[in-house]
């Protein structure tokens, strides 16, 4: 029996518009319900460098210029979209039960899901319609309890996922069960 129950995903994109922007980097961590890591996946998706230069502009990219440069530099070693999707599907097949739709988890995961729907339709078809969005927990704990998790802003896929898992652990520890 395969143990993975949650597919934690983070994408780094050229921007936030799923019609104009594209996925640059993906990381996934498969966990059980205790959020114990079972396996991890990382890939770089190669896109047109001209598109990167045109889309990766503005205040956000100025603030995170070192991240932009690192993403642009690693683009040369990237794989095409279909290859990355194939690898992600193989990762899921290895770690999740075939009979179940996979639950996507992460911070503001709805935004990543829009990109998945647009760029990786076969992966999207394998995912459950429900998602575990840590951002919802953030809203409740900050608004109702004035508890704030200081999540580092690495803006790199794998580090951001680790931070999301750590953040959900923080909120769950605050609950009395």
N, C-alpha and C positions, 0 to 999 in steps of 0.2 A: 504494500500500500504506500502510495506517495504521500509524503507528509506536508508538503507546501500548501498553504491555504491563502496566502496573500502575496500578490506581486507588487512590490513597492517599485515605482518607476519615477524617474526624473529625466526630463529632457532639457537640453540646452538648445535654444533656437536662435535664429537671426533676429527675431522680434516676436511679438505676441499675436500677429495676425495670421491665422492658419491658412488663409487664402494666398497671402503674399510672402510669408516667411516660411522657412524650412527648418527641419530638425538637423542639428549639427552633431549632437552627442546624446547617447542614451546610456543609462545605467539601470539595472534592475537587481533587486534583491528578493529572493523567494524566502518567505518565513512561514512559521507555523503561527498559531494564535497567541503564543507567548512572545512573538516577535523575535524568535531565535532564528538567526540566519542559517539557511539550508544551503543556498548557493547564490552566486552573484554573476552578473553579466554586464559587460561594457562593450560599447562599439562607437566608432566614429563614422558618421554618414557624410560622404563627400558631396559637396554641392559646388556649383559654379562660383569661383572666387570673385567674379564681378558682382554677382548677386550679394555675396557677403559684404563687399565693400559698400554697396548701395544701401543695404538694409541695416547694417550694424552701425548706425549713427544716432546721435542725440545724447541727451543728458545721462541716460542709464549707461550707455556704452562709453561715454567720457569718464564717468565715475569708475567703471570697471574696465579700464583700458587694458590692463594686464590680462584679464580674462579674455577679452576680445582678441588680443594678440595670440594668446595660447590656442584659442579655438581656431583662428585663422591658420596658424602654423600646423596644427595637427590635421587640418583638412586634407592636406596632401596625402596622408596615409589612410584616408577614409575609404569606405566601401560604398557601393551603390545602394540605393534604397531597398531594392528587392533582396539583396544579399543580407542586409541588416534585418529585415523583416523575417526572412527565412531562418536566420540564426536565433532570433527571439522566439519564433514558433518552436524551434527545436529545443530551446531552453525550457519552454513551458511544457512541452511534451515529456521531457525528462523528469520534471519535478512536480507536476500537477496531475491530478486524476483526469483522464480523458473524458469521463462522463460529466464533468462539472465545468461550468463557465468559471473563468478565473476572475477573482476580485482584485481590482486595481486599487492601490493605496498610495498615498503621498500627500504633499502639501499643495493646495490649489490644483488637485489632480484633474479637475474638470478642464482646465486649460490644456494640460498635456493630452487629455483624451481627445480634444478637438483636433490636435495635430495627428494623433494616431488614426482617427477616423479619416482624415484627409490623405495621409501619406501611406498608411499601412492597413488597408481594409481587411486583409485576411486576419491580422492580429486583432483588429477591432471586433471581428465576428466571433473570436474566441473568448472575449471578455464579457463579464456579467454587466448588466445595466446598472447595478449598484456599485458604489465605490466607497472606500474609506478615506475621507478627506480630513486630514489633520487640521486644516484651516477652520473647520467647523468647531472643533474642540478649542482652538485658539480664541475664536470669537466669544464662546461661552465663558471660558476661564478668565479672559481679560475683562469682558463686560460685566459679568455677574460677580466674580470673586476677586477681581483686581490682581490676578496671578498672571505673570508674564514670563514666558520662557525666552531666554536670551539665545536664540538660534544664530549660529554663525552664518554669514552670507558669503559662502564660497563661490556660488554660481558655477559650480562644476557638478555634473550629474551625480557621481557616486557620493561625494561629500554631502550634497544636499539630501540624498536619501537617508544616509546615516543620521543626519540631523533631524529629519522628520520622524524616524523611528525613536530617536532619543526624546524628541519633544512629546510624542504620544506616551512614552513611558513616564515622563514627568507629570502629565495630566492624570494618568491612571493612578499614580502613587498618591495624588492629592485626594482621591476618592476613598471613602470608607466602605468596604464591601464585606 
